[in-house]
């Protein structure tokens, strides 16, 4: 996995890049900046593997910023993003890894991934084996070892596999599965449909060398996962009682980077609601612990980035919005407080039909030196 910093002066473009890059399993975004000078000042602390730079920026353009980054470390790879092809030659004059034409697409990011992997191959050219991958947070995707998206034969097959993943390593009764997926058909047909659907899942796992297996038990089935790394499985293995005491912050960061959105986003499964809430609480607890560590070390940029990443998924979360504005206040960024508060208040009112809690409004008023935050 590669640690990434993004520098893009236009906020909408920056948010788009955070989404596109963040959904790629090979990247962890550790910094995102609209100001190139702030980005440069943070490089020695963040030490990214790769930096995505907008070419056309005020104060310092991307080409100049790339040269200064290389003065700090020649190991940092540079990828330029630009709307103009004529910058390509200049990009390679500063030893850039590549350049991407806007708008940035998942295919372009995957191309960068392949180039990074080629540069890291050992001299013997021995290829590192690739493995199949499953993603449940943000979307539901199953990919082969070649990276191809695996299509399920039926919607029931997809839902049953998702259900097994969310109830991994636990016996699930066959009657429970039949009632879940085929509640309105007679018992014999429902049982036959269940057997056929499980057969299709087992066939898919075998064909694509996915190291999971569904075993028949006395009264049902169990998905055996072994030690395969899948986002939802890793969260199930997490012991939250130790989260605040863990010395392995890298592991906590890895788990946070896996959470690219809510569980099985876009899938209309009623049974997922309680799991979605539980995993969301785990992600919140991990993020909170990492932010507390960042703030204790005066690592303001890392804390701000974690909050931005969290709010991209849960934009109306009161506590995290409050922490972000507290952070701005501690650094004297009144303009950022006012701008963020106005946007948050508008979104809160539009989505929930409510006014923000008075406690939060009063706190922000004190930061801005106002008697009261105006209500629209």
Buried (B, 14 or more C-beta within 10 A) or exposed (E): EBBBBBBBBEEEBBBBBBBBBBBBBBBBBBBBBBBBEEBBEBBEEBBBBBBBBBBBBEEBBBBBBBEBBBEEEEEBBBBBBBEEEEBBEBBEEBEBBBBBBBEBEEEBBEBBBEBBBEEEEEEEEEEEEEEBBBBBBBBBEBBBEEEEEBEBEEEBBBBBBBBBBBBBEEBBEBBBBBEBBBEEEEEEEBBEBBEEBBEBBBEBBEEBEBEBBBEEEEEBBBBEBEEBBBBBBBBBEBEEEEBEEBEEEEEBBBBBBBBBBBBBBEBEBEBBEEBBEBBBEBBBBBBBBBBEBBBEEEBBBBBBBBBBBBBBBBBBBBEBBBBBBBBBBEEEBEEBBBEBBEEBBEEBBEEEEEEBEEEBBBBBBEBBEEEEBEEE
